[in-house]
Amino acid sequence: RYEEATPALLDLIAASENESEILLTVESLGLIGDPEAINTLTDYLYAANRELIMAAVQSLGQVGTPTAMHRLAERMGTDNEIDYLILSIFSEVQDQISLEKLNDTIRSHYAHMRTFAKAELVRIGPKAVPVLIENLLHDDPDFLIHTLNVLGDIGDESAIVPIRKLLTNEPKSANVRFAAYEALALLPLKKRPSLQITEKI
């Protein structure tokens, strides 16, 4: 965390053409965690060298500021391994932007990405619930079902009223209604044996 070293490292990386030296500098900038390095680290998110890309992702994760999280989010969508690494960082940082990006991934067209994001949101637990509750205002049935699954698995009682409100509005999709009742069955103080049996079936 010796931020006084950042200017010297930025000068070094700008002048260097040695990939090993650049890699070590990128890793060092991550260990220092100085936000002044964000622009330089972002440049290496798009390097031709995969090892440099992964190092830049890790280093931006170590910087951990909202701007760094935005830059990582912008890098997603072209490579599964990189996307997984970025999502893992979001799940560790857990700031508002990170939670929103994990939440956005629930609507991904890629099942493996959705599954990963859902599992991480469940692991994060109640801290993720306010972001998830906002999803209940959307009309996309698949997005609603995935959200309700996560809310049920988290099991936080603050989701009870929003889910009831969703049911009061009578969603057109029978699958959404079923997912809502299924989620309610998993929430505290609202356990209904019949619903739990249905879920197991």
KOLLUM-832325 format. One record per residue: residue number from 0; x, y, z of N, C-alpha, C in turn. Coordinates in pm, 1 decimal, padded with zeros to 6 digits, always signed. Example, Ala and Ser with C-alpha at 12.3 -4.5 7.8 and 13.67 -1.06 7.14 Angstrom:
<nodes>
0,+01319.0,-00569.0,+00780.0,+01230.0,-00450.0,+00780.0,+01320.0,-00330.0,+00780.0 .
1,+01285.0,-00225.0,+00708.0,+01367.0,-00106.0,+00714.0,+01290.0,+00003.0,+00787.0 .
</nodes>
This chain:
<nodes>
0,+00081.7,-00122.2,+00000.0,+00000.0,+00000.0,+00000.0,+00084.8,+00126.9,+00000.0 .
1,+00205.0,+00116.3,-00049.5,+00296.2,+00231.4,-00052.9,+00265.2,+00315.9,-00177.2 .
2,+00163.9,+00403.9,-00162.4,+00114.6,+00478.9,-00277.2,+00217.7,+00575.9,-00334.5 .
3,+00316.6,+00612.6,-00253.2,+00421.7,+00702.7,-00303.7,+00499.4,+00639.5,-00420.4 .
4,+00492.2,+00507.7,-00429.8,+00563.8,+00438.6,-00537.9,+00486.6,+00440.0,-00669.7 .
5,+00360.2,+00476.3,-00664.7,+00276.0,+00467.8,-00784.8,+00330.4,+00547.0,-00903.6 .
6,+00367.4,+00675.8,-00887.3,+00417.1,+00750.8,-01004.1,+00537.8,+00684.8,-01070.3 .
7,+00629.7,+00634.3,-00988.7,+00748.8,+00569.6,-01044.1,+00711.1,+00443.0,-01121.9 .
8,+00616.1,+00366.9,-01068.6,+00572.8,+00245.2,-01136.9,+00499.6,+00277.9,-01267.1 .
9,+00419.8,+00384.0,-01265.7,+00349.0,+00424.3,-01387.4,+00447.2,+00470.2,-01495.0 .
10,+00551.3,+00539.9,-01452.3,+00656.0,+00580.1,-01547.7,+00728.3,+00457.5,-01603.2 .
11,+00754.5,+00362.2,-01515.0,+00825.9,+00240.7,-01554.4,+00746.0,+00161.5,-01657.7 .
12,+00617.1,+00145.9,-01631.5,+00534.2,+00064.5,-01720.4,+00513.5,+00133.4,-01854.7 .
13,+00510.7,+00265.0,-01852.9,+00493.3,+00340.4,-01977.3,+00615.5,+00327.6,-02067.6 .
14,+00731.3,+00313.1,-02006.1,+00856.6,+00308.0,-02082.9,+00898.1,+00165.9,-02119.1 .
15,+00838.9,+00067.9,-02054.1,+00885.8,-00069.6,-02070.5,+00823.4,-00139.0,-02191.6 .
16,+00902.9,-00224.3,-02255.7,+00853.5,-00310.6,-02363.1,+00873.2,-00457.9,-02326.3 .
17,+00917.9,-00481.1,-02203.5,+00941.3,-00616.4,-02154.7,+00815.1,-00667.4,-02085.1 .
18,+00753.2,-00772.6,-02141.4,+00624.6,-00818.4,-02088.8,+00634.6,-00870.7,-01945.3 .
19,+00745.4,-00933.1,-01911.9,+00763.0,-00982.3,-01774.2,+00768.8,-00865.7,-01676.5 .
20,+00838.6,-00761.0,-01715.4,+00848.9,-00642.0,-01631.3,+00713.6,-00572.2,-01619.4 .
21,+00640.8,-00565.6,-01731.1,+00507.7,-00504.1,-01729.8,+00413.9,-00583.3,-01638.9 .
22,+00420.4,-00715.9,-01648.7,+00335.0,-00801.4,-01565.6,+00362.1,-00778.0,-01417.8 .
23,+00487.7,-00775.8,-01379.4,+00523.9,-00751.2,-01239.1,+00477.4,-00613.4,-01193.2 .
24,+00485.0,-00515.3,-01282.3,+00443.4,-00379.9,-01246.7,+00291.4,-00373.3,-01228.9 .
25,+00219.9,-00439.0,-01318.2,+00073.1,-00444.6,-01305.7,+00034.4,-00508.6,-01172.4 .
26,+00100.0,-00618.6,-01138.1,+00070.7,-00686.2,-01011.2,+00105.8,-00597.7,-00892.2 .
27,+00216.2,-00524.6,-00903.4,+00257.9,-00434.2,-00794.7,+00158.6,-00320.8,-00775.9 .
28,+00108.5,-00267.6,-00886.7,+00008.4,-00160.0,-00878.6,-00118.9,-00209.5,-00809.9 .
29,-00152.5,-00336.5,-00834.4,-00268.2,-00394.2,-00765.7,-00245.3,-00406.9,-00616.4 .
30,-00126.8,-00449.8,-00578.6,-00094.8,-00464.6,-00436.5,-00095.6,-00330.0,-00364.7 .
31,-00051.5,-00226.2,-00434.9,-00054.8,-00091.4,-00375.3,-00199.0,-00042.7,-00364.5 .
32,-00278.6,-00067.4,-00469.2,-00420.7,-00032.5,-00463.9,-00450.4,+00115.3,-00479.7 .
33,-00360.8,+00189.5,-00543.0,-00378.7,+00332.9,-00560.8,-00473.0,+00359.3,-00678.9 .
34,-00585.1,+00431.4,-00657.7,-00678.0,+00463.3,-00767.1,-00612.7,+00537.7,-00884.1 .
35,-00498.3,+00601.3,-00858.9,-00428.4,+00672.0,-00967.0,-00384.1,+00576.4,-01078.3 .
36,-00377.7,+00449.9,-01048.7,-00332.1,+00351.3,-01147.2,-00445.9,+00296.2,-01233.8 .
37,-00569.6,+00335.9,-01206.3,-00685.0,+00273.8,-01273.2,-00677.3,+00284.1,-01425.7 .
38,-00647.0,+00401.3,-01478.7,-00644.4,+00417.3,-01625.0,-00539.2,+00328.0,-01690.0 .
39,-00423.1,+00322.3,-01628.8,-00316.8,+00236.9,-01682.6,-00356.5,+00089.8,-01675.5 .
40,-00410.7,+00048.2,-01562.2,-00453.7,-00091.1,-01548.1,-00565.0,-00124.4,-01647.4 .
41,-00654.5,-00029.6,-01670.6,-00762.8,-00051.0,-01766.7,-00708.0,-00079.1,-01906.2 .
42,-00602.1,-00009.3,-01944.6,-00541.0,-00032.1,-02076.2,-00501.4,-00178.3,-02094.4 .
43,-00454.4,-00240.7,-01986.7,-00407.2,-00378.5,-01995.6,-00520.4,-00481.0,-01990.6 .
44,-00643.4,-00434.9,-01966.3,-00758.7,-00523.9,-01978.1,-00777.5,-00568.4,-02122.9 .
45,-00720.4,-00492.4,-02214.1,-00738.4,-00519.0,-02357.1,-00605.5,-00552.6,-02424.5 .
46,-00512.0,-00604.8,-02345.6,-00380.0,-00641.8,-02398.5,-00391.8,-00767.2,-02485.2 .
47,-00291.1,-00788.2,-02568.6,-00287.5,-00909.4,-02651.5,-00245.3,-01030.9,-02568.9 .
48,-00176.5,-01005.2,-02458.5,-00125.4,-01111.3,-02371.6,-00230.6,-01145.9,-02265.2 .
49,-00278.3,-01270.7,-02267.6,-00384.6,-01312.0,-02175.0,-00342.3,-01301.6,-02028.6 .
50,-00217.6,-01335.7,-02000.7,-00167.5,-01328.5,-01863.6,-00173.1,-01184.8,-01812.2 .
51,-00143.9,-01090.1,-01899.7,-00152.7,-00948.2,-01862.4,-00297.0,-00907.6,-01835.7 .
52,-00388.0,-00957.3,-01918.1,-00530.2,-00925.5,-01897.9,-00575.7,-00972.8,-01760.3 .
53,-00543.8,-01098.9,-01727.6,-00586.1,-01154.8,-01598.4,-00523.6,-01078.2,-01482.0 .
54,-00397.4,-01039.2,-01497.9,-00330.4,-00962.3,-01393.0,-00396.7,-00825.6,-01376.0 .
55,-00435.0,-00762.8,-01487.3,-00500.4,-00631.7,-01480.3,-00637.1,-00643.0,-01412.2 .
56,-00709.4,-00750.8,-01442.4,-00838.9,-00774.1,-01377.0,-00820.1,-00786.5,-01225.7 .
57,-00724.0,-00869.5,-01185.2,-00697.3,-00889.7,-01042.2,-00655.8,-00758.3,-00975.5 .
58,-00572.4,-00682.1,-01044.0,-00522.3,-00557.7,-00984.9,-00632.6,-00454.4,-00968.9 .
59,-00720.4,-00443.5,-01068.9,-00834.1,-00350.9,-01055.4,-00925.3,-00395.9,-00941.2 .
60,-00939.4,-00527.5,-00924.9,-01016.7,-00578.9,-00812.2,-00955.1,-00540.2,-00679.3 .
61,-00822.0,-00537.5,-00673.5,-00753.2,-00498.0,-00550.4,-00765.4,-00347.7,-00524.9 .
62,-00770.9,-00268.4,-00631.7,-00795.9,-00124.5,-00613.8,-00935.1,-00106.7,-00553.6 .
63,-01034.4,-00174.3,-00612.3,-01165.1,-00189.5,-00548.8,-01255.2,-00067.8,-00542.8 .
64,-01223.9,+00040.2,-00612.5,-01309.9,+00158.5,-00609.4,-01426.8,+00140.2,-00706.7 .
65,-01531.9,+00223.0,-00694.3,-01643.0,+00214.9,-00789.7,-01597.9,+00229.4,-00935.3 .
66,-01503.5,+00320.0,-00959.7,-01453.5,+00336.8,-01096.8,-01387.0,+00209.6,-01146.0 .
67,-01306.5,+00146.6,-01060.1,-01241.3,+00021.1,-01097.5,-01344.8,-00086.6,-01130.1 .
68,-01453.6,-00091.5,-01051.4,-01558.8,-00190.3,-01076.6,-01629.9,-00162.6,-01208.4 .
69,-01650.6,-00035.1,-01240.4,-01710.7,+00000.7,-01369.1,-01624.2,-00046.8,-01485.0 .
70,-01493.3,-00025.9,-01473.0,-01401.7,-00066.0,-01580.4,-01405.6,-00217.5,-01600.3 .
71,-01413.8,-00291.3,-01490.3,-01423.0,-00437.0,-01500.4,-01554.6,-00478.9,-01565.6 .
72,-01661.8,-00412.0,-01528.4,-01792.6,-00444.9,-01586.7,-01792.7,-00422.7,-01737.9 .
73,-01724.7,-00317.5,-01780.6,-01717.7,-00287.0,-01923.5,-01637.9,-00392.4,-01999.6 .
74,-01551.3,-00464.6,-01930.4,-01466.0,-00565.7,-01994.4,-01539.3,-00698.1,-02015.8 .
75,-01653.2,-00714.5,-01952.7,-01723.5,-00842.4,-01958.3,-01788.5,-00866.1,-02094.7 .
76,-01809.2,-00994.7,-02124.8,-01890.2,-01029.4,-02240.6,-01817.9,-01094.6,-02357.0 .
77,-01686.9,-01108.0,-02348.3,-01614.7,-01165.9,-02461.7,-01541.4,-01295.1,-02427.3 .
78,-01529.6,-01326.5,-02298.6,-01448.7,-01441.7,-02258.2,-01501.6,-01496.3,-02125.9 .
79,-01543.0,-01621.9,-02127.2,-01605.1,-01681.0,-02008.1,-01513.9,-01679.7,-01885.5 .
80,-01388.7,-01716.4,-01905.3,-01295.4,-01724.6,-01792.8,-01273.5,-01586.7,-01729.6 .
81,-01258.9,-01486.6,-01814.7,-01241.5,-01349.7,-01764.4,-01368.7,-01303.1,-01694.2 .
82,-01483.4,-01335.9,-01752.4,-01610.9,-01296.8,-01691.1,-01626.8,-01359.1,-01552.8 .
83,-01592.9,-01486.2,-01540.4,-01600.5,-01552.6,-01409.9,-01510.0,-01483.2,-01308.4 .
84,-01390.3,-01448.8,-01350.6,-01296.6,-01382.5,-01260.9,-01352.1,-01248.2,-01215.2 .
85,-01410.0,-01173.9,-01309.0,-01466.9,-01042.9,-01274.7,-01585.7,-01058.4,-01180.4 .
86,-01672.4,-01154.7,-01208.2,-01786.4,-01177.5,-01119.9,-01740.8,-01218.5,-00980.0 .
87,-01633.4,-01296.5,-00973.1,-01578.0,-01335.6,-00842.9,-01530.3,-01213.1,-00765.2 .
88,-01469.7,-01119.6,-00837.3,-01425.2,-00995.4,-00773.3,-01545.2,-00916.2,-00722.1 .
89,-01649.4,-00906.9,-00805.0,-01770.2,-00836.5,-00761.1,-01825.5,-00898.2,-00632.9 .
90,-01822.8,-01031.2,-00625.4,-01879.4,-01098.7,-00508.7,-01795.2,-01078.7,-00383.9 .
91,-01667.4,-01045.0,-00402.8,-01580.9,-01016.2,-00288.8,-01590.4,-00869.1,-00247.2 .
92,-01594.5,-00779.7,-00344.5,-01597.2,-00635.6,-00314.6,-01731.1,-00595.9,-00251.4 .
93,-01841.3,-00641.3,-00312.4,-01976.7,-00622.7,-00257.6,-02016.5,-00477.7,-00235.5 .
94,-01960.8,-00383.0,-00312.9,-02013.7,-00246.9,-00306.2,-02139.8,-00242.5,-00392.2 .
95,-02204.6,-00126.3,-00397.2,-02331.6,-00116.4,-00468.5,-02316.9,-00152.9,-00616.0 .
96,-02211.7,-00104.1,-00678.2,-02190.2,-00132.4,-00820.5,-02169.8,-00281.5,-00842.4 .
97,-02089.1,-00343.3,-00757.0,-02062.9,-00487.2,-00769.6,-02191.5,-00568.0,-00755.0 .
98,-02273.7,-00531.0,-00658.0,-02400.4,-00601.7,-00637.9,-02491.5,-00584.1,-00758.5 .
99,-02494.0,-00463.1,-00813.6,-02578.4,-00436.7,-00930.6,-02531.1,-00516.4,-01051.9 .
100,-02399.6,-00529.1,-01067.5,-02346.8,-00604.4,-01182.0,-02375.3,-00754.2,-01167.1 .
101,-02360.8,-00805.6,-01046.6,-02398.7,-00944.6,-01023.0,-02547.3,-00964.8,-01050.8 .
102,-02626.7,-00870.3,-01005.0,-02770.7,-00875.1,-01025.4,-02805.0,-00872.7,-01174.7 .
103,-02738.1,-00785.6,-01250.3,-02762.2,-00777.3,-01394.4,-02734.9,-00910.0,-01463.9 .
104,-02638.7,-00985.0,-01409.9,-02598.3,-01110.8,-01472.8,-02706.7,-01217.5,-01461.3 .
105,-02801.5,-01198.0,-01369.7,-02913.1,-01291.7,-01357.3,-02993.1,-01298.4,-01487.6 .
106,-02991.1,-01190.2,-01565.3,-03068.3,-01189.6,-01689.5,-02982.9,-01226.9,-01811.3 .
107,-02861.2,-01274.5,-01786.0,-02772.2,-01314.3,-01894.9,-02835.0,-01426.1,-01978.3 .
108,-02803.7,-01426.8,-02107.6,-02851.8,-01533.6,-02195.6,-02772.0,-01662.1,-02174.1 .
109,-02660.1,-01651.5,-02103.5,-02574.4,-01767.8,-02080.2,-02607.0,-01831.1,-01945.0 .
110,-02653.8,-01954.8,-01949.8,-02699.1,-02022.7,-01827.6,-02588.3,-02034.1,-01723.8 .
111,-02465.8,-02062.0,-01768.3,-02356.3,-02079.8,-01673.2,-02324.8,-01949.1,-01599.9 .
112,-02342.8,-01835.3,-01669.1,-02319.9,-01706.1,-01604.5,-02430.5,-01676.7,-01502.5 .
113,-02553.6,-01705.0,-01543.3,-02667.6,-01684.9,-01451.7,-02650.4,-01768.5,-01326.1 .
114,-02615.7,-01894.7,-01345.5,-02601.6,-01986.7,-01232.7,-02494.2,-01938.2,-01135.9 .
115,-02382.9,-01893.6,-01191.9,-02273.1,-01844.1,-01109.2,-02316.1,-01720.1,-01030.2 .
116,-02380.2,-01625.2,-01099.5,-02423.1,-01501.6,-01033.3,-02526.3,-01530.0,-00924.4 .
117,-02619.1,-01619.6,-00952.7,-02720.8,-01653.1,-00853.3,-02657.9,-01714.8,-00728.6 .
118,-02563.3,-01805.9,-00749.9,-02496.7,-01870.0,-00636.3,-02420.6,-01768.3,-00552.7 .
119,-02355.4,-01672.6,-00618.3,-02279.4,-01571.2,-00544.9,-02373.0,-01477.9,-00467.3 .
120,-02486.1,-01442.1,-00526.7,-02582.6,-01355.6,-00457.3,-02639.2,-01426.3,-00334.9 .
121,-02665.0,-01554.5,-00347.3,-02712.8,-01632.6,-00232.0,-02605.9,-01634.7,-00123.1 .
122,-02481.5,-01651.3,-00165.3,-02371.5,-01654.1,-00068.1,-02357.3,-01520.0,+00003.4 .
123,-02374.5,-01410.7,-00070.8,-02366.1,-01276.6,-00011.4,-02479.5,-01256.6,+00088.6 .
124,-02597.5,-01306.8,+00055.5,-02708.7,-01308.0,+00150.1,-02786.7,-01177.7,+00160.9 .
125,-02831.1,-01142.3,+00283.2,-02919.9,-01027.2,+00302.5,-02869.7,-00895.9,+00242.1 .
126,-02741.2,-00877.6,+00232.4,-02686.7,-00755.0,+00175.1,-02731.0,-00736.4,+00030.1 .
127,-02758.8,-00846.1,-00039.1,-02799.3,-00840.1,-00179.6,-02949.7,-00821.5,-00197.2 .
128,-03025.6,-00838.2,-00090.3,-03171.3,-00839.3,-00101.7,-03230.0,-00708.2,-00155.7 .
129,-03186.6,-00589.2,-00109.4,-03246.0,-00465.8,-00163.6,-03233.2,-00454.0,-00316.0 .
130,-03118.8,-00494.2,-00371.0,-03100.1,-00489.4,-00516.5,-03194.2,-00588.9,-00584.8 .
131,-03207.4,-00706.8,-00527.4,-03293.5,-00809.7,-00584.8,-03440.6,-00769.9,-00580.4 .
132,-03481.0,-00704.9,-00472.7,-03620.8,-00663.6,-00459.6,-03661.0,-00568.2,-00571.9 .
133,-03567.8,-00484.1,-00614.9,-03595.7,-00391.6,-00725.9,-03634.0,-00468.1,-00853.3 .
134,-03580.7,-00587.9,-00868.3,-03611.0,-00667.7,-00987.7,-03759.1,-00702.9,-00998.1 .
135,-03826.8,-00706.4,-00883.3,-03967.5,-00748.2,-00882.1,-04058.3,-00646.8,-00950.8 .
136,-04005.2,-00530.8,-00984.2,-04081.5,-00428.3,-01055.6,-04078.0,-00449.7,-01206.9 .
137,-03995.3,-00545.4,-01252.3,-03982.5,-00572.6,-01396.2,-04089.2,-00671.9,-01442.4 .
138,-04109.1,-00678.1,-01574.0,-04212.5,-00765.7,-01630.7,-04156.5,-00893.6,-01691.8 .
139,-04026.1,-00902.3,-01706.8,-03964.4,-01017.8,-01771.5,-03983.5,-01142.4,-01683.9 .
140,-04064.3,-01239.2,-01729.2,-04093.7,-01357.0,-01645.5,-03968.9,-01433.5,-01601.9 .
141,-03875.7,-01456.5,-01696.0,-03755.5,-01532.5,-01660.5,-03673.7,-01460.6,-01553.9 .
142,-03659.8,-01328.5,-01570.3,-03585.1,-01247.2,-01473.8,-03652.2,-01253.9,-01336.7 .
143,-03784.9,-01247.0,-01335.0,-03859.7,-01254.4,-01209.3,-03840.6,-01390.9,-01142.6 .
144,-03846.7,-01496.8,-01221.6,-03833.7,-01631.1,-01165.0,-03694.4,-01651.3,-01105.1 .
145,-03591.1,-01610.5,-01178.6,-03454.7,-01623.5,-01125.3,-03438.9,-01543.2,-00996.4 .
146,-03495.4,-01423.1,-00996.1,-03487.2,-01336.6,-00877.5,-03558.7,-01400.1,-00758.5 .
147,-03676.7,-01452.4,-00782.1,-03753.7,-01515.9,-00674.6,-03681.3,-01639.7,-00620.4 .
148,-03617.2,-01714.1,-00709.7,-03537.6,-01830.1,-00665.4,-03427.7,-01787.0,-00569.1 .
149,-03358.2,-01679.0,-00605.2,-03247.8,-01630.3,-00521.5,-03300.8,-01578.3,-00388.2 .
150,-03409.0,-01501.3,-00393.5,-03466.7,-01447.1,-00269.6,-03511.2,-01559.6,-00176.7 .
151,-03568.2,-01664.5,-00233.1,-03608.4,-01778.8,-00151.4,-03488.4,-01847.2,-00087.7 .
152,-03383.0,-01863.0,-00165.2,-03262.6,-01929.3,-00113.3,-03191.6,-01845.6,-00007.5 .
153,-03196.0,-01713.7,-00022.2,-03135.3,-01626.6,+00079.7,-03216.4,-01634.1,+00208.7 .
154,-03349.2,-01633.5,+00194.1,-03435.3,-01653.2,+00310.6,-03446.1,-01534.9,+00404.5 .
155,-03431.3,-01413.4,+00351.7,-03440.2,-01294.0,+00436.2,-03584.4,-01243.5,+00440.1 .
156,-03635.5,-01217.8,+00560.4,-03777.5,-01183.9,+00574.1,-03814.5,-01048.5,+00513.7 .
157,-03716.3,-00964.2,+00484.8,-03748.6,-00834.9,+00423.5,-03805.7,-00851.7,+00282.0 .
158,-03793.2,-00970.9,+00225.2,-03846.9,-00996.1,+00091.0,-03994.3,-01034.3,+00093.8 .
159,-04050.3,-01060.6,+00211.9,-04187.8,-01110.9,+00220.4,-04287.5,-01010.9,+00161.6 .
160,-04282.7,-00886.9,+00207.9,-04380.6,-00786.6,+00162.2,-04369.1,-00759.8,+00011.5 .
161,-04248.2,-00739.2,-00043.6,-04238.0,-00718.4,-00188.4,-04289.8,-00836.8,-00271.4 .
162,-04266.4,-00958.9,-00223.7,-04315.6,-01075.1,-00297.9,-04467.9,-01082.2,-00288.9 .
163,-04522.9,-01053.6,-00172.7,-04669.2,-01048.8,-00159.9,-04729.5,-00943.8,-00252.2 .
164,-04660.8,-00829.1,-00260.9,-04708.1,-00721.5,-00348.7,-04707.0,-00767.4,-00494.2 .
165,-04603.6,-00839.6,-00532.2,-04596.4,-00895.0,-00667.7,-04716.4,-00985.8,-00693.7 .
166,-04749.2,-01070.7,-00597.9,-04862.7,-01161.5,-00613.3,-04995.2,-01085.4,-00618.7 .
167,-05004.7,-00978.0,-00541.7,-05126.1,-00895.3,-00542.1,-05151.2,-00837.2,-00680.3 .
168,-05043.0,-00807.3,-00751.4,-05054.6,-00751.9,-00886.9,-05085.2,-00858.5,-00992.0 .
169,-05100.5,-00982.9,-00946.1,-05140.0,-01095.7,-01030.6,-05057.7,-01107.6,-01159.5 .
170,-04932.8,-01152.1,-01146.8,-04850.1,-01172.3,-01266.2,-04919.4,-01265.4,-01365.6 .
171,-04905.4,-01234.7,-01494.4,-04971.9,-01315.5,-01597.7,-04915.2,-01456.4,-01605.1 .
172,-04785.4,-01466.9,-01580.9,-04719.7,-01597.4,-01593.4,-04747.2,-01685.0,-01471.2 .
173,-04800.7,-01804.5,-01498.1,-04824.3,-01899.7,-01389.1,-04691.9,-01941.8,-01325.9 .
174,-04585.7,-01947.4,-01405.4,-04454.0,-01984.6,-01352.6,-04401.1,-01880.8,-01254.8 .
175,-04428.3,-01753.4,-01282.7,-04388.1,-01646.8,-01190.0,-04466.3,-01659.6,-01060.3 .
176,-04595.3,-01683.7,-01070.9,-04677.4,-01698.2,-00949.8,-04629.5,-01817.3,-00866.4 .
177,-04599.6,-01927.5,-00933.0,-04550.9,-02045.4,-00861.3,-04418.0,-02016.4,-00792.7 .
178,-04327.1,-01948.5,-00865.4,-04195.8,-01915.1,-00807.9,-04211.7,-01823.4,-00686.8 .
179,-04310.8,-01733.7,-00691.8,-04334.4,-01641.7,-00580.2,-04382.4,-01718.1,-00457.0 .
180,-04477.1,-01810.3,-00477.0,-04525.3,-01890.0,-00364.0,-04413.5,-01981.2,-00309.9 .
181,-04335.2,-02032.7,-00400.9,-04222.8,-02118.0,-00361.9,-04122.6,-02039.9,-00276.5 .
182,-04095.2,-01913.7,-00316.8,-04002.3,-01829.2,-00240.9,-04059.2,-01798.5,-00102.4 .
183,-04188.6,-01765.0,-00098.5,-04251.2,-01735.2,+00031.1,-04241.8,-01854.6,+00125.8 .
184,-04252.7,-01974.7,+00069.6,-04246.6,-02095.1,+00152.9,-04111.0,-02110.8,+00221.0 .
185,-04008.2,-02047.9,+00163.1,-03872.8,-02060.8,+00218.2,-03837.2,-01947.9,+00315.0 .
186,-03922.7,-01846.6,+00322.8,-03890.4,-01730.6,+00405.2,-03935.6,-01749.4,+00549.5 .
187,-03867.1,-01685.9,+00645.1,-03900.6,-01701.1,+00787.4,-04044.3,-01659.6,+00816.9 .
188,-04105.8,-01729.1,+00907.4,-04240.4,-01698.8,+00957.4,-04348.5,-01722.9,+00853.9 .
189,-04310.6,-01768.5,+00736.3,-04409.2,-01789.4,+00631.6,-04401.6,-01930.6,+00574.8 .
190,-04347.9,-02020.9,+00651.6,-04333.1,-02156.6,+00601.8,-04467.9,-02228.2,+00601.4 .
191,-04501.5,-02281.0,+00487.4,-04624.8,-02355.2,+00476.1,-04588.8,-02496.8,+00427.3 .
192,-04616.9,-02599.6,+00507.9,-04578.1,-02735.1,+00472.0,-04622.0,-02775.5,+00331.8 .
193,-04746.0,-02738.2,+00294.1,-04796.1,-02779.6,+00163.6,-04709.4,-02723.9,+00051.2 .
194,-04667.8,-02599.2,+00067.3,-04584.3,-02537.3,-00035.6,-04446.0,-02603.0,-00039.5 .
195,-04394.2,-02638.1,+00076.5,-04262.9,-02702.4,+00080.7,-04269.3,-02840.2,+00013.3 .
196,-04379.9,-02909.5,+00032.3,-04396.5,-03040.3,-00031.8,-04400.1,-03022.0,-00183.0 .
197,-04474.8,-02920.4,-00227.9,-04482.9,-02892.5,-00372.5,-04344.5,-02866.6,-00428.0 .
198,-04263.9,-02789.9,-00354.7,-04130.0,-02756.7,-00399.7,-04045.5,-02883.3,-00416.1 .
199,-04057.2,-02972.9,-00320.5,-03977.4,-03095.2,-00326.9,-04018.9,-03182.4,-00446.4 .
200,-04148.1,-03181.6,-00475.6,-04196.7,-03257.1,-00590.5,-04139.0,-03196.3,-00718.6 .
</nodes>
